[in-house]
Amino acid sequence: MFQLHPRLEADTVHVMDLPLSRVLLLKDARYPWVVLVPQRPNLKEIHQLNDEDGIQLWREIRVLSEFMEKNFDCQKVNVAALGNMVPQLHVHIIAREEEDFAWPKPVWAIGDAEEYDDQSLRYRIELLKQGLSNAF
């Protein structure tokens, strides 16, 4: 049975579920930062997905990456599946701008997360829901 890792549960807000993955918004207003978590139990690595789920994950990554690029006017979309701190398979998709806090370095462990205000959080979640609902 699929269960979200406690660290992901604590650090994110649930946006919606796609055909394979749960879409989570990282609680850091410095970046448009979304995490996809395939809703399959006991996965640590992408290669552990069956062929059908692997294809679906890449589709979800592509669609979300394109959405981030178009909606957040970014110079680069970072996609990463590290799992060093959280072993559950999850994929980060981050819209990056040359003016962002960590540019050009990776966003990992640089500075402290900034909380969303309620209005900004609701807006970002609704934007993601509308855009992704149209794609799937």
C-alpha positions in Angstrom: 0.0 0.0 0.0 1.3 3.5 -0.9 2.2 5.7 2.0 3.9 9.1 1.7 7.2 9.4 3.6 6.8 11.5 6.8 9.5 14.0 5.6 7.6 14.6 2.3 4.4 14.9 4.3 5.9 17.6 6.5 7.7 19.6 3.8 5.0 19.7 1.2 1.4 20.5 0.5 -0.8 18.1 -1.5 -1.9 19.6 -4.8 -3.5 16.7 -6.7 -3.1 13.2 -7.9 -2.1 12.4 -11.5 -2.6 9.0 -13.1 0.6 7.7 -11.4 2.0 10.4 -9.1 1.0 12.5 -6.2 1.8 16.2 -7.0 3.2 18.0 -4.0 4.2 21.7 -3.6 7.3 22.2 -1.5 6.7 24.7 1.3 9.3 27.1 0.1 8.1 30.3 -1.6 11.5 31.2 -2.9 11.0 28.8 -5.9 8.2 27.2 -7.8 9.1 23.7 -6.6 7.0 20.7 -7.1 7.6 17.1 -6.2 6.1 14.0 -8.0 5.8 10.9 -5.9 4.8 7.7 -7.8 1.9 6.2 -5.8 3.5 2.7 -5.7 4.7 1.1 -2.5 8.4 0.5 -1.6 10.0 2.3 -4.5 13.4 3.9 -4.1 14.7 4.1 -7.7 13.1 5.0 -11.1 14.4 1.7 -12.6 12.1 -0.2 -10.1 9.0 1.0 -11.9 7.5 -1.4 -14.4 7.6 -0.3 -18.0 4.1 1.2 -18.1 4.7 3.2 -14.9 8.1 4.3 -16.1 6.6 5.7 -19.3 3.8 7.4 -17.3 6.3 9.0 -14.9 8.3 10.5 -17.8 5.1 11.8 -19.3 4.2 13.5 -16.0 7.7 14.9 -15.6 7.5 16.3 -19.2 4.1 17.8 -18.8 4.9 19.4 -15.4 8.3 20.7 -16.6 6.6 22.4 -19.6 3.9 23.8 -17.3 6.5 25.2 -15.0 8.5 26.8 -17.9 5.4 28.4 -19.4 3.8 29.6 -16.2 6.8 30.8 -14.1 8.8 32.5 -16.9 11.9 30.7 -15.8 15.3 30.4 -17.5 15.8 26.7 -16.5 13.7 23.8 -15.2 15.7 21.5 -12.8 14.5 17.9 -12.6 16.1 15.6 -10.1 15.5 12.3 -8.3 18.1 12.2 -5.5 16.6 10.4 -2.6 19.6 10.8 -0.3 17.6 12.2 2.6 14.2 10.7 1.7 14.5 7.1 0.3 11.0 7.0 -1.2 11.1 7.6 -4.9 10.3 11.2 -5.7 11.2 13.6 -8.5 11.8 17.3 -7.9 10.8 19.8 -10.6 12.0 23.3 -9.9 11.5 26.5 -12.0 14.7 28.5 -11.7 15.5 32.1 -12.5 18.8 33.7 -12.8 17.7 36.1 -9.9 16.7 33.3 -7.5 18.3 32.8 -4.1 20.7 30.0 -5.1 21.4 30.6 -8.8 23.4 29.1 -10.4 23.9 26.5 -7.7 21.5 23.7 -6.8 18.7 24.7 -4.4 19.5 21.9 -1.9 20.3 23.1 1.6 21.0 26.7 0.6 19.4 29.1 3.0 16.1 28.6 4.9 12.8 27.9 3.3 10.4 30.8 3.2 6.8 30.1 4.1 4.0 31.0 1.6 1.4 33.5 2.8 -2.1 32.0 2.6 -3.1 33.9 -0.5 0.1 33.0 -2.5 -0.2 29.3 -1.4 -3.8 29.1 -2.6 -3.0 30.8 -5.8 0.0 28.5 -6.6 -2.0 25.4 -5.8 -5.0 26.5 -7.9 -2.7 27.4 -10.8 -1.1 23.9 -10.7 -4.5 22.2 -10.4 -5.9 24.0 -13.4 -2.9 23.6 -15.6 -2.4 19.9 -14.8 -6.1 19.0 -14.9 -6.2 20.1 -18.5 -3.2 17.9 -19.4 -4.4 14.6 -18.0 
